[in-house]
Amino acid sequence: MDSKKIYSLLGLSARAGKLKSGEFSALEAIRSGKACVAIVSEDASDNTKKQFKDKCSYYNVPIAFFGDMESLGHAVGKGVRTSLVITDKGLAQSLLKNLLQED
């Protein structure tokens, strides 16, 4: 897994306006069917992880646990971020491909 590439894809998504960040916006995007993939930081609380896992499985949205809050926030040019959602199919596929890549 190439984390540098993943962080730069997240930054690209943010600049393209194809990213929702923060728990409220991310869950809203999942509920409204706009989410193509959800990313939750590995250091998120168990409660947050469960909430996103349940929502994503209900609405059939792929979910990945990756990075830490600090790095995710930094990648998208914001403060600490626990959850991100990509709303663009192409960017989401590219991100998933990199997330699933074995070293």
N, CA, C and O atoms as a GROMACS GRO file, in nm:
protein
  412
    1MET      N    1   0.085  -0.119   0.000
    1MET     CA    2   0.000   0.000   0.000
    1MET      C    3   0.089   0.125   0.000
    1MET      O    4   0.179   0.138   0.083
    2ASP      N    5   0.064   0.214  -0.091
    2ASP     CA    6   0.144   0.336  -0.102
    2ASP      C    7   0.070   0.451  -0.034
    2ASP      O    8  -0.013   0.518  -0.097
    3SER      N    9   0.100   0.473   0.095
    3SER     CA   10   0.024   0.575   0.168
    3SER      C   11   0.043   0.716   0.112
    3SER      O   12  -0.049   0.797   0.118
    4LYS      N   13   0.160   0.744   0.059
    4LYS     CA   14   0.184   0.877   0.000
    4LYS      C   15   0.083   0.903  -0.112
    4LYS      O   16   0.025   1.011  -0.123
    5LYS      N   17   0.066   0.801  -0.195
    5LYS     CA   18  -0.024   0.812  -0.309
    5LYS      C   19  -0.169   0.829  -0.262
    5LYS      O   20  -0.246   0.907  -0.318
    6ILE      N   21  -0.204   0.755  -0.156
    6ILE     CA   22  -0.340   0.763  -0.101
    6ILE      C   23  -0.366   0.904  -0.046
    6ILE      O   24  -0.471   0.963  -0.072
    7TYR      N   25  -0.270   0.957   0.030
    7TYR     CA   26  -0.287   1.092   0.084
    7TYR      C   27  -0.296   1.196  -0.027
    7TYR      O   28  -0.372   1.292  -0.016
    8SER      N   29  -0.217   1.178  -0.133
    8SER     CA   30  -0.225   1.277  -0.241
    8SER      C   31  -0.357   1.266  -0.317
    8SER      O   32  -0.410   1.366  -0.365
    9LEU      N   33  -0.411   1.144  -0.330
    9LEU     CA   34  -0.543   1.128  -0.392
    9LEU      C   35  -0.651   1.194  -0.306
    9LEU      O   36  -0.744   1.254  -0.359
   10LEU      N   37  -0.637   1.184  -0.175
   10LEU     CA   38  -0.733   1.250  -0.086
   10LEU      C   39  -0.725   1.402  -0.102
   10LEU      O   40  -0.827   1.470  -0.106
   11GLY      N   41  -0.603   1.453  -0.112
   11GLY     CA   42  -0.584   1.597  -0.132
   11GLY      C   43  -0.644   1.642  -0.263
   11GLY      O   44  -0.708   1.747  -0.271
   12LEU      N   45  -0.622   1.562  -0.367
   12LEU     CA   46  -0.676   1.591  -0.500
   12LEU      C   47  -0.829   1.594  -0.495
   12LEU      O   48  -0.892   1.684  -0.551
   13SER      N   49  -0.887   1.495  -0.428
   13SER     CA   50  -1.034   1.489  -0.414
   13SER      C   51  -1.087   1.613  -0.343
   13SER      O   52  -1.190   1.668  -0.382
   14ALA      N   53  -1.016   1.656  -0.240
   14ALA     CA   54  -1.058   1.774  -0.164
   14ALA      C   55  -1.054   1.898  -0.253
   14ALA      O   56  -1.147   1.978  -0.254
   15ARG      N   57  -0.943   1.913  -0.327
   15ARG     CA   58  -0.931   2.030  -0.415
   15ARG      C   59  -1.034   2.028  -0.526
   15ARG      O   60  -1.078   2.133  -0.573
   16ALA      N   61  -1.072   1.907  -0.569
   16ALA     CA   62  -1.172   1.896  -0.676
   16ALA      C   63  -1.314   1.912  -0.624
   16ALA      O   64  -1.410   1.914  -0.701
   17GLY      N   65  -1.326   1.924  -0.492
   17GLY     CA   66  -1.459   1.939  -0.432
   17GLY      C   67  -1.537   1.808  -0.432
   17GLY      O   68  -1.660   1.810  -0.427
   18LYS      N   69  -1.467   1.696  -0.438
   18LYS     CA   70  -1.532   1.564  -0.444
   18LYS      C   71  -1.514   1.488  -0.313
   18LYS      O   72  -1.514   1.365  -0.311
   19LEU      N   73  -1.497   1.563  -0.204
   19LEU     CA   74  -1.472   1.499  -0.077
   19LEU      C   75  -1.554   1.564   0.034
   19LEU      O   76  -1.562   1.687   0.042
   20LYS      N   77  -1.613   1.483   0.118
   20LYS     CA   78  -1.683   1.534   0.236
   20LYS      C   79  -1.602   1.489   0.356
   20LYS      O   80  -1.560   1.373   0.364
   21SER      N   81  -1.579   1.580   0.449
   21SER     CA   82  -1.499   1.540   0.565
   21SER      C   83  -1.573   1.575   0.693
   21SER      O   84  -1.658   1.665   0.696
   22GLY      N   85  -1.541   1.504   0.796
   22GLY     CA   86  -1.609   1.524   0.923
   22GLY      C   87  -1.727   1.430   0.933
   22GLY      O   88  -1.791   1.398   0.833
   23GLU      N   89  -1.756   1.388   1.055
   23GLU     CA   90  -1.857   1.285   1.078
   23GLU      C   91  -1.993   1.321   1.018
   23GLU      O   92  -2.053   1.240   0.948
   24PHE      N   93  -2.041   1.442   1.045
   24PHE     CA   94  -2.175   1.479   1.001
   24PHE      C   95  -2.188   1.480   0.849
   24PHE      O   96  -2.280   1.420   0.793
   25SER      N   97  -2.097   1.548   0.781
   25SER     CA   98  -2.101   1.557   0.634
   25SER      C   99  -2.082   1.421   0.570
   25SER      O  100  -2.148   1.388   0.471
   26ALA      N  101  -1.991   1.342   0.626
   26ALA     CA  102  -1.964   1.211   0.570
   26ALA      C  103  -2.086   1.120   0.580
   26ALA      O  104  -2.123   1.054   0.483
   27LEU      N  105  -2.148   1.116   0.697
   27LEU     CA  106  -2.268   1.031   0.714
   27LEU      C  107  -2.381   1.079   0.625
   27LEU      O  108  -2.457   0.999   0.571
   28GLU      N  109  -2.393   1.210   0.612
   28GLU     CA  110  -2.496   1.269   0.525
   28GLU      C  111  -2.477   1.223   0.380
   28GLU      O  112  -2.573   1.189   0.312
   29ALA      N  113  -2.350   1.224   0.334
   29ALA     CA  114  -2.319   1.181   0.197
   29ALA      C  115  -2.351   1.033   0.178
   29ALA      O  116  -2.397   0.992   0.071
   30ILE      N  117  -2.325   0.953   0.280
   30ILE     CA  118  -2.355   0.809   0.272
   30ILE      C  119  -2.506   0.788   0.263
   30ILE      O  120  -2.555   0.712   0.180
   31ARG      N  121  -2.579   0.857   0.351
   31ARG     CA  122  -2.726   0.845   0.353
   31ARG      C  123  -2.790   0.890   0.222
   31ARG      O  124  -2.886   0.830   0.176
   32SER      N  125  -2.736   0.997   0.164
   32SER     CA  126  -2.798   1.053   0.044
   32SER      C  127  -2.754   0.980  -0.084
   32SER      O  128  -2.798   1.014  -0.194
   33GLY      N  129  -2.668   0.880  -0.069
   33GLY     CA  130  -2.626   0.802  -0.186
   33GLY      C  131  -2.517   0.867  -0.269
   33GLY      O  132  -2.488   0.821  -0.379
   34LYS      N  133  -2.456   0.974  -0.218
   34LYS     CA  134  -2.351   1.044  -0.293
   34LYS      C  135  -2.213   0.980  -0.271
   34LYS      O  136  -2.122   1.000  -0.352
   35ALA      N  137  -2.199   0.905  -0.164
   35ALA     CA  138  -2.069   0.849  -0.127
   35ALA      C  139  -2.029   0.733  -0.217
   35ALA      O  140  -2.110   0.644  -0.242
   36CYS      N  141  -1.905   0.734  -0.265
   36CYS     CA  142  -1.853   0.622  -0.344
   36CYS      C  143  -1.761   0.536  -0.260
   36CYS      O  144  -1.750   0.415  -0.283
   37VAL      N  145  -1.695   0.596  -0.163
   37VAL     CA  146  -1.611   0.521  -0.068
   37VAL      C  147  -1.595   0.605   0.059
   37VAL      O  148  -1.585   0.728   0.053
   38ALA      N  149  -1.591   0.537   0.172
   38ALA     CA  150  -1.571   0.605   0.300
   38ALA      C  151  -1.436   0.563   0.357
   38ALA      O  152  -1.396   0.447   0.347
   39ILE      N  153  -1.368   0.659   0.418
   39ILE     CA  154  -1.240   0.630   0.482
   39ILE      C  155  -1.248   0.678   0.626
   39ILE      O  156  -1.281   0.794   0.652
   40VAL      N  157  -1.219   0.588   0.718
   40VAL     CA  158  -1.223   0.621   0.860
   40VAL      C  159  -1.083   0.598   0.916
   40VAL      O  160  -1.020   0.496   0.887
   41SER      N  161  -1.034   0.691   0.996
   41SER     CA  162  -0.899   0.676   1.051
   41SER      C  163  -0.891   0.556   1.143
   41SER      O  164  -0.988   0.520   1.210
   42GLU      N  165  -0.773   0.494   1.146
   42GLU     CA  166  -0.755   0.374   1.229
   42GLU      C  167  -0.761   0.407   1.378
   42GLU      O  168  -0.788   0.320   1.460
   43ASP      N  169  -0.734   0.535   1.412
   43ASP     CA  170  -0.738   0.572   1.553
   43ASP      C  171  -0.871   0.637   1.594
   43ASP      O  172  -0.880   0.704   1.697
   44ALA      N  173  -0.973   0.616   1.512
   44ALA     CA  174  -1.108   0.664   1.547
   44ALA      C  175  -1.160   0.579   1.663
   44ALA      O  176  -1.114   0.467   1.685
   45SER      N  177  -1.257   0.632   1.736
   45SER     CA  178  -1.313   0.555   1.847
   45SER      C  179  -1.388   0.434   1.793
   45SER      O  180  -1.436   0.435   1.680
   46ASP      N  181  -1.400   0.330   1.874
   46ASP     CA  182  -1.471   0.209   1.834
   46ASP      C  183  -1.614   0.241   1.795
   46ASP      O  184  -1.670   0.183   1.701
   47ASN      N  185  -1.672   0.335   1.867
   47ASN     CA  186  -1.810   0.378   1.841
   47ASN      C  187  -1.822   0.436   1.700
   47ASN      O  188  -1.914   0.401   1.626
   48THR      N  189  -1.730   0.524   1.664
   48THR     CA  190  -1.730   0.587   1.532
   48THR      C  191  -1.708   0.481   1.424
   48THR      O  192  -1.778   0.482   1.322
   49LYS      N  193  -1.614   0.392   1.445
   49LYS     CA  194  -1.587   0.286   1.347
   49LYS      C  195  -1.712   0.202   1.324
   49LYS      O  196  -1.748   0.172   1.211
   50LYS      N  197  -1.778   0.165   1.433
   50LYS     CA  198  -1.898   0.081   1.423
   50LYS      C  199  -2.009   0.157   1.349
   50LYS      O  200  -2.075   0.102   1.262
   51GLN      N  201  -2.027   0.283   1.385
   51GLN     CA  202  -2.131   0.366   1.321
   51GLN      C  203  -2.110   0.370   1.170
   51GLN      O  204  -2.205   0.353   1.093
   52PHE      N  205  -1.986   0.394   1.127
   52PHE     CA  206  -1.958   0.401   0.984
   52PHE      C  207  -1.968   0.265   0.916
   52PHE      O  208  -2.019   0.254   0.805
   53LYS      N  209  -1.921   0.160   0.985
   53LYS     CA  210  -1.929   0.026   0.929
   53LYS      C  211  -2.075  -0.012   0.904
   53LYS      O  212  -2.109  -0.064   0.798
   54ASP      N  213  -2.161   0.016   1.003
   54ASP     CA  214  -2.304  -0.016   0.991
   54ASP      C  215  -2.370   0.064   0.879
   54ASP      O  216  -2.442   0.008   0.796
   55LYS      N  217  -2.345   0.195   0.876
   55LYS     CA  218  -2.403   0.281   0.772
   55LYS      C  219  -2.358   0.236   0.634
   55LYS      O  220  -2.439   0.226   0.542
   56CYS      N  221  -2.228   0.211   0.620
   56CYS     CA  222  -2.173   0.173   0.490
   56CYS      C  223  -2.227   0.039   0.443
   56CYS      O  224  -2.253   0.020   0.325
   57SER      N  225  -2.243  -0.055   0.536
   57SER     CA  226  -2.293  -0.185   0.491
   57SER      C  227  -2.442  -0.173   0.455
   57SER      O  228  -2.488  -0.238   0.362
   58TYR      N  229  -2.516  -0.091   0.529
   58TYR     CA  230  -2.658  -0.070   0.499
   58TYR      C  231  -2.677  -0.004   0.363
   58TYR      O  232  -2.763  -0.045   0.284
   59TYR      N  233  -2.598   0.099   0.336
   59TYR     CA  234  -2.612   0.174   0.209
   59TYR      C  235  -2.518   0.121   0.100
   59TYR      O  236  -2.508   0.180  -0.007
   60ASN      N  237  -2.451   0.008   0.128
   60ASN     CA  238  -2.366  -0.056   0.029
   60ASN      C  239  -2.254   0.035  -0.024
   60ASN      O  240  -2.234   0.046  -0.145
   61VAL      N  241  -2.182   0.098   0.068
   61VAL     CA  242  -2.070   0.186   0.034
   61VAL      C  243  -1.942   0.119   0.084
   61VAL      O  244  -1.934   0.080   0.200
   62PRO      N  245  -1.841   0.105  -0.003
   62PRO     CA  246  -1.715   0.045   0.044
   62PRO      C  247  -1.652   0.133   0.154
   62PRO      O  248  -1.659   0.256   0.148
   63ILE      N  249  -1.592   0.068   0.253
   63ILE     CA  250  -1.530   0.143   0.362
   63ILE      C  251  -1.388   0.092   0.385
   63ILE      O  252  -1.362  -0.027   0.372
   64ALA      N  253  -1.298   0.184   0.419
   64ALA     CA  254  -1.160   0.146   0.448
   64ALA      C  255  -1.116   0.215   0.576
   64ALA      O  256  -1.152   0.331   0.600
   65PHE      N  257  -1.039   0.145   0.656
   65PHE     CA  258  -0.980   0.205   0.775
   65PHE      C  259  -0.834   0.231   0.742
   65PHE      O  260  -0.758   0.138   0.715
   66PHE      N  261  -0.797   0.359   0.744
   66PHE     CA  262  -0.664   0.396   0.696
   66PHE      C  263  -0.611   0.519   0.768
   66PHE      O  264  -0.686   0.612   0.796
   67GLY      N  265  -0.482   0.519   0.797
   67GLY     CA  266  -0.415   0.637   0.850
   67GLY      C  267  -0.462   0.679   0.988
   67GLY      O  268  -0.536   0.607   1.054
   68ASP      N  269  -0.418   0.798   1.029
   68ASP     CA  270  -0.462   0.852   1.157
   68ASP      C  271  -0.527   0.988   1.134
   68ASP      O  272  -0.511   1.049   1.029
   69MET      N  273  -0.602   1.033   1.234
   69MET     CA  274  -0.681   1.157   1.223
   69MET      C  275  -0.597   1.275   1.176
   69MET      O  276  -0.638   1.352   1.089
   70GLU      N  277  -0.478   1.286   1.235
   70GLU     CA  278  -0.388   1.397   1.205
   70GLU      C  279  -0.351   1.400   1.056
   70GLU      O  280  -0.363   1.503   0.990
   71SER      N  281  -0.307   1.284   1.005
   71SER     CA  282  -0.262   1.274   0.865
   71SER      C  283  -0.377   1.292   0.767
   71SER      O  284  -0.360   1.354   0.662
   72LEU      N  285  -0.495   1.237   0.800
   72LEU     CA  286  -0.610   1.252   0.711
   72LEU      C  287  -0.648   1.400   0.700
   72LEU      O  288  -0.671   1.451   0.591
   73GLY      N  289  -0.654   1.466   0.814
   73GLY     CA  290  -0.686   1.610   0.815
   73GLY      C  291  -0.584   1.689   0.735
   73GLY      O  292  -0.620   1.776   0.656
   74HIS      N  293  -0.457   1.658   0.758
   74HIS     CA  294  -0.348   1.728   0.688
   74HIS      C  295  -0.358   1.708   0.537
   74HIS      O  296  -0.338   1.802   0.460
   75ALA      N  297  -0.390   1.585   0.496
   75ALA     CA  298  -0.398   1.552   0.353
   75ALA      C  299  -0.505   1.634   0.282
   75ALA      O  300  -0.489   1.669   0.165
   76VAL      N  301  -0.615   1.666   0.352
   76VAL     CA  302  -0.724   1.741   0.287
   76VAL      C  303  -0.723   1.888   0.327
   76VAL      O  304  -0.818   1.961   0.301
   77GLY      N  305  -0.614   1.931   0.389
   77GLY     CA  306  -0.597   2.072   0.422
   77GLY      C  307  -0.689   2.122   0.531
   77GLY      O  308  -0.730   2.238   0.530
   78LYS      N  309  -0.722   2.035   0.625
   78LYS     CA  310  -0.808   2.075   0.737
   78LYS      C  311  -0.743   2.031   0.867
   78LYS      O  312  -0.631   1.980   0.868
   79GLY      N  313  -0.814   2.052   0.976
   79GLY     CA  314  -0.764   2.006   1.106
   79GLY      C  315  -0.780   1.856   1.115
   79GLY      O  316  -0.789   1.787   1.013
   80VAL      N  317  -0.784   1.805   1.236
   80VAL     CA  318  -0.799   1.662   1.259
   80VAL      C  319  -0.929   1.612   1.196
   80VAL      O  320  -1.035   1.671   1.218
   81ARG      N  321  -0.921   1.503   1.120
   81ARG     CA  322  -1.038   1.445   1.056
   81ARG      C  323  -1.044   1.295   1.080
   81ARG      O  324  -0.947   1.223   1.056
   82THR      N  325  -1.159   1.248   1.130
   82THR     CA  326  -1.175   1.106   1.158
   82THR      C  327  -1.230   1.034   1.038
   82THR      O  328  -1.195   0.919   1.012
   83SER      N  329  -1.318   1.102   0.963
   83SER     CA  330  -1.385   1.035   0.852
   83SER      C  331  -1.389   1.122   0.727
   83SER      O  332  -1.408   1.243   0.734
   84LEU      N  333  -1.371   1.056   0.615
   84LEU     CA  334  -1.377   1.122   0.484
   84LEU      C  335  -1.462   1.038   0.391
   84LEU      O  336  -1.467   0.915   0.403
   85VAL      N  337  -1.528   1.105   0.299
   85VAL     CA  338  -1.607   1.034   0.198
   85VAL      C  339  -1.573   1.092   0.062
   85VAL      O  340  -1.573   1.214   0.044
   86ILE      N  341  -1.546   1.006  -0.033
   86ILE     CA  342  -1.519   1.049  -0.171
   86ILE      C  343  -1.649   1.037  -0.250
   86ILE      O  344  -1.715   0.933  -0.246
   87THR      N  345  -1.685   1.143  -0.322
   87THR     CA  346  -1.812   1.144  -0.395
   87THR      C  347  -1.794   1.129  -0.546
   87THR      O  348  -1.889   1.148  -0.622
   88ASP      N  349  -1.673   1.095  -0.588
   88ASP     CA  350  -1.647   1.079  -0.731
   88ASP      C  351  -1.606   0.934  -0.759
   88ASP      O  352  -1.515   0.882  -0.696
   89LYS      N  353  -1.674   0.870  -0.855
   89LYS     CA  354  -1.649   0.728  -0.884
   89LYS      C  355  -1.505   0.700  -0.923
   89LYS      O  356  -1.443   0.608  -0.870
   90GLY      N  357  -1.452   0.778  -1.015
   90GLY     CA  358  -1.316   0.756  -1.064
   90GLY      C  359  -1.212   0.769  -0.954
   90GLY      O  360  -1.125   0.683  -0.939
   91LEU      N  361  -1.223   0.875  -0.876
   91LEU     CA  362  -1.130   0.896  -0.764
   91LEU      C  363  -1.144   0.786  -0.661
   91LEU      O  364  -1.046   0.738  -0.605
   92ALA      N  365  -1.268   0.745  -0.636
   92ALA     CA  366  -1.294   0.640  -0.538
   92ALA      C  367  -1.230   0.508  -0.582
   92ALA      O  368  -1.170   0.438  -0.501
   93GLN      N  369  -1.245   0.474  -0.711
   93GLN     CA  370  -1.187   0.349  -0.762
   93GLN      C  371  -1.035   0.352  -0.753
   93GLN      O  372  -0.972   0.254  -0.714
   94SER      N  373  -0.978   0.465  -0.788
   94SER     CA  374  -0.834   0.480  -0.782
   94SER      C  375  -0.785   0.465  -0.637
   94SER      O  376  -0.683   0.402  -0.611
   95LEU      N  377  -0.859   0.524  -0.546
   95LEU     CA  378  -0.823   0.518  -0.404
   95LEU      C  379  -0.833   0.375  -0.352
   95LEU      O  380  -0.743   0.328  -0.282
   96LEU      N  381  -0.942   0.307  -0.386
   96LEU     CA  382  -0.961   0.168  -0.341
   96LEU      C  383  -0.851   0.078  -0.397
   96LEU      O  384  -0.801  -0.011  -0.328
   97LYS      N  385  -0.815   0.102  -0.522
   97LYS     CA  386  -0.710   0.022  -0.585
   97LYS      C  387  -0.580   0.035  -0.505
   97LYS      O  388  -0.511  -0.064  -0.480
   98ASN      N  389  -0.548   0.158  -0.465
   98ASN     CA  390  -0.425   0.182  -0.388
   98ASN      C  391  -0.436   0.126  -0.246
   98ASN      O  392  -0.338   0.077  -0.191
   99LEU      N  393  -0.555   0.134  -0.188
   99LEU     CA  394  -0.574   0.083  -0.052
   99LEU      C  395  -0.562  -0.069  -0.048
   99LEU      O  396  -0.513  -0.125   0.050
  100LEU      N  397  -0.607  -0.135  -0.154
  100LEU     CA  398  -0.607  -0.282  -0.155
  100LEU      C  399  -0.476  -0.341  -0.206
  100LEU      O  400  -0.456  -0.463  -0.204
  101GLN      N  401  -0.388  -0.253  -0.254
  101GLN     CA  402  -0.260  -0.298  -0.311
  101GLN      C  403  -0.170  -0.358  -0.203
  101GLN      O  404  -0.150  -0.299  -0.097
  102GLU      N  405  -0.118  -0.476  -0.232
  102GLU     CA  406  -0.025  -0.539  -0.138
  102GLU      C  407   0.115  -0.483  -0.162
  102GLU      O  408   0.150  -0.449  -0.275
  103ASP      N  409   0.193  -0.474  -0.057
  103ASP     CA  410   0.331  -0.424  -0.072
  103ASP      C  411   0.420  -0.525  -0.139
  103ASP      O  412   0.539  -0.499  -0.160
   0.00000   0.00000   0.00000
